[in-house]
Amino acid sequence: MPRLSEVIAALESLWPAERAESWDAVGTVAGDPDQEVTRVLFAVDPVQEIVDEAVKLGADLLVTHHPLYLRGTTTVAATHFKGRVVHTLIKNDIALHVAHTNADSADPGVSDALAGALGLRVTGPLVPDPTDPEGRRGLGRVCALDHPLTVRELAARAAERLPATAQGIRVAGDPEALVRTVAVSGGSGDSLFDQVRAAGVDAFLTADLRHHPAAEFLADRAHSPLALLDAAHWATEWPWCELAASQLDEISDRNGWDLRVHVSKTVTDPWTAHAASTTSDPLGAPN
């Protein structure tokens, strides 16, 4: 069985910590470098229900996309939910490793997995990494459809192929407009509007779109009648767990490790229900 330090080295080869954004908190949060690793669980969020799943599974290592402590802390007391996560991990000899923005910009990375789930052909990064001589790494992806779809059809495909959430897929723009090229970005993407506009695509699929940035983006229609598709944050990043698990599986096979690699199917999206509007009057006034 490999030691934790060996597995972490393999993960760092996929997502080097130095490629994370300066504000990010990636790498190993808990774990003894000399402990043996036999079972690994991948998930988006390092929350208590995921850690409990790792305990039940008998995992030695939990790999998550989101950091546990993004902004640092002065305590790991179990009186706080993050402290309880740390206590549960240590009591059960489970290591925690985080790959966040370093996995976003990797080749392949989070947005490649999102594009793959949607059946899109990646043509390049939306925001290229200037340190990559091959021009394949970076944030987001620009993609092509093999056959054009309407915005409505693309939204329906996303709703069908991404994990189900209460939010589903929200659409801004003409639902009947044809889409041939799409920009995608797993996670929050409205900071990338300038790059999306410059890419000249027909649609942008991401998560966490806010009212004012989206409204201003749509109001500037001089370049292209772009459509926006807004999915749940968790749903756009979950496909990366399957990609990352397959990458570690390949490394395990090459190295002769007998690792058992799992992907959590626990939904940790915070939204649990959705009530659709029931009137055609946008203000809900009585007819």
Phi, psi and omega in degrees: 000140178288155172277161179303318181301325179289319179292319179297320177300321178295317179294322179293333176291331177279319185225078181302135183300329182291349178268001175286155175297153186298333183274353190277166178228093184243172178106195184275124182266323181211150176137146177270120183304335183268355181289148178281148179240124177242334185221134183235138177241130175256139178205167179279314190243134176273062181259169188301320183293331175287318178296319176298323176296320178297321177297312181297324181286337186082028181287148174260342183216131174248126177247122180238158177279316182275141178291154172279313180241089181284324184248017178079172180202164175248002182206147170240028179300142182285004174284348177246152187294326178289324175296321177297323176299313180298315180298317180296317179300310185292318180299331184253015177054044178251125177276155177233128177232139184242131171233106188248259182291339173290334173276332176299316187267000183290165174235103359277156182224200186301315183286333173297317179296320178297313179299318179297320179297331183267000180071033180259147178264117182286131177250347178164173179285150175286318177236094185298146174280117184294346179270359182262108182295337181273349177068031182251337179274161176143178182274140178066171178220144170262132188227160176238149173265138177294328176223134182301145174232155169285163176303319179299317180291322178294319177297320179295322177296316179298318179296327181282323190262337176274157178304142183291134176224165179298325182291318188071220181237122174265146183234137171235129183121183182285115181297339183262001178294145180278140180241124175245330180230144185222137167261139178230148174212117176293139181082197184292125187234005185282359171280354184255014184301320181298318180291324178296316179297318180293333181288342177069029181276170181269338184206158178227121179247124181204206181220166173061036179289128182265158186303302188293311178300321180293317181297317180293322178298315181289331181290333179270083185260016186295328186268318187196142177281067184294146172251149178246135175237121187248111179256172177290139182308308182301318184294326181285341182256341181300322179304333178298327180301318179292319177298312182296320179297319179292325178295317179292324175303316180296317178297318179300317179295317181297323184271358181072025177276148177257058180278140171252117188249132185231155175240126179290134175255012176289127180279115179250014170300132186288340183273132188245349180205159180217129177249111181286150177298144184246007179232148178281347178279117184299336179265359177070020181287148179296145181285000000 
